[in-house]
C-alpha cells in the first residue's frame, strides 16, 4: 500500500507531505498545507499515513535486559530508564522496537505533546498508522554503517532504532561522548542539500571516525532512501490506534436512526396485529362455545369445536347405504327384465362402493348383454369370472359407480 509521509514544519499550523510507493519511490511532488488540506489530499486514496517526529522531540536509547525480563519489557522500561531521563517518567511516552536477545531499542517523548499532536490529526479525520522518529528514516548500509544529514540540525541514524537530531555546534562533543560507549562506525554516509553542508559535516567529524566516508547531495525527502524504516512505531500503549468509532458513528448516524425507527414501526405494527388477532380468536372461541351450549346445555366443555363436530357427524347417516341403494336401483330392473338370468347372491363393499353379483344364466351371451346394459346406465361393470355348469353359465360381476 502507498504511503503519505507527513513531516512537521516550523509553523505549528502547517505540515509538509509527499506520496510514496511501497518500493520507496516518490509518486508526487512535496506539498505543504494545513490538516484540512492534507485530509482533502488523502481523500479516498488507499494509503497509509506516516507521521515523522523530529529527532529533537524524541530520544532513542539501547536498553539491556535479562531473559527473565523479556516478557515484561513494556512494564519495566520506564523504571529501567528512570535514572537516565531528566524528567518524571510518568510524563513520557515509551515505545519499543522488536527486542533482540539481550537488548532492545527504546524511544521516548513528551506524552502530552504527542497525544495532542495525534488528536489534531484525528480531529481532521486523518488516521495516522505509523508515527516514527524522522532520524530512523535515514538510510544505513548495514550494522556498522552510520548516516548523518546536515540542515538546520544535524540528524544522525547510527543503529537499528537509534537516532537523534542536535544543533550543529553540539554535534562534535555528542559524537565524542558516544564513542566512549560504542565502537566507531565502519562506514559513514554524509547527506546535505549543498556542498557547504557536506563540508561542515566533514569538519565536525571526530578524528576517531576512520571509516570509509561517502558523500551525497540530496534534499530532505530523497535522503529518506528507498527502504521505509519502521523499527519503532510510537503508536503503542496508550497511543496505539483505536477504531474510529466516533467517525463511523457520524457517517452512519442518520442510517442507524432511520433503521431504528423502521424497526420500531415494524415491531409496533406486528404487536398491534398480534393483539388484534388474539382478541378476535377469543371472541370466536366464545361464539363456538355459545353455539355448543345452544345444542348441549349441560356437560363439560373441553374442546367445543371438536365436540360440536362429533355431535353433527353422529346425526348424519351412512353414505354407504345410500350408494348401495342407488346402484341396486339401476341394476335390479335390468336383471328382472332378463328372463335368462337369475341372481344367486348380492354383496356390497361400502369402503370400495362396490356391488358384486353372483349370477346364473342360460348362456354367456345373456351375461354379456347384461354387462353392456349396466354400463349404458352410467355404471362400470366387470365380469370377474364365468364358469359353465352343464347347460347353464355361472358368473360373478362387479359393478361400481363411475366417478
Buried (B, 14 or more C-beta within 10 A) or exposed (E): EBBBBBBBEEEEEBBBBBBBEEEEEBEEEBBEBEBEBBBEBBEEEEBBBBBBBBBBBBBBBBBEBEEEBEEEBEEEBBEBBEEEBEEEBEEBBBBBBEBEEEBBBBBBBBBEEBEEBBEBBBEBBBBBBBBBBBBBBBBBBEEBBBBBBBBEBBBBBBBBBBBBBBEBEEBBEBBEEBBEEEEBBBBBBBBBBEEEBBEBBBEBBBEEBEBEBEBBBEEBBEBBBEEBBBBBBBBBEEBEBEEEEEEEEEEEEEEEEEEEEEEEEEEEEEEEEEEEEEEEEEEEEEEBBEEBEEEEEEEEEEEBEEBBEEEEEEEEEEEBEEBBEBBBEBBEEBBEEBEBBEEEEEEBEEEEBBBBBBBBBBBBEBBBBBBEBBBEBEBBBBBEEBEEEEEBBBBBBBBBBEE
